[in-house]
Amino acid sequence: IKLSGKYLVFRSGVPRDEAAFAGYMFGIAGSLIAANRSYMYIMDIATGKVSILNAKFIKDKFANNPDVMNLFDNEENQEKAETLIKYVNFLNH
């Protein structure tokens, strides 16, 4: 668990359908490579809805907040874990 509040952030392995696809396309080597990847997820505590935490999620959440969107648009690496967590902190406060 990386962060908690209104939103809980956690890391987990590759989604099952992606690992299966990698195995189908590239055999056991593809499955092993896919299995070593991990993703950050975000859960809305109130609804229990879980989403992959990425730049699209942040942009969707702040679509109506031009000040925060401007800050996010100027981030050097929007997909970096530290960057994403920084903006989840905005959501949690």
MOZI-V41250 format. One record per backbone hydrogen bond with DSSP energy under -1.0 kcal/mol. NH is the residue of the N-H (numbers start at 1). CO is the residue of the C=O. If there is no record, write none. Layout:
# MOZI-V41250
((NH:CO) (NH:CO))
This chain:
# MOZI-V41250
((2:9) (3:9) (8:43) (9:3) (10:41) (12:39) (19:15) (20:16) (21:17) (22:18) (23:19) (24:20) (25:21) (26:22) (27:23) (31:27) (32:28) (33:29) (34:30) (35:31) (36:32) (37:34) (39:12) (41:10) (42:51) (43:8) (44:49) (45:6) (48:44) (51:42) (53:40) (58:54) (59:55) (60:56) (61:57) (62:58) (65:62) (69:65) (70:66) (71:67) (72:68) (73:69) (74:70) (75:72) (80:77) (84:80) (85:81) (86:82) (87:83) (88:84) (89:85) (91:87) (92:88))
